[in-house]
Amino acid sequence: MNIDTLKNQIEFEFKNVTLGYAYTLPEEDYADTSYWYFDKQHSDSNLTLYEV
């Protein structure tokens, strides 16, 4: 499989995927290394511009 085929397949498979109310990867990383508890909803106000 060449890179273009793989890219097209990935884009096709994930085109309808949305975050909804989920966290982004930088937010999850921050949450994993901080005081967040996953049973409570938290804002992302503690993220810096570099972490967003």
DARA-V530674 format. One record per pair of residues at least 4 apart in sequence whose C-alpha atoms are under 6 Angstrom apart, sorted by sequence separation. I is the first residue (numbers start at 1). J is the second residue. If there is no record, write none. Layout:
<<I & J> <I & J>>
This chain:
<<11 & 15> <23 & 27> <47 & 51> <31 & 36> <26 & 51>>
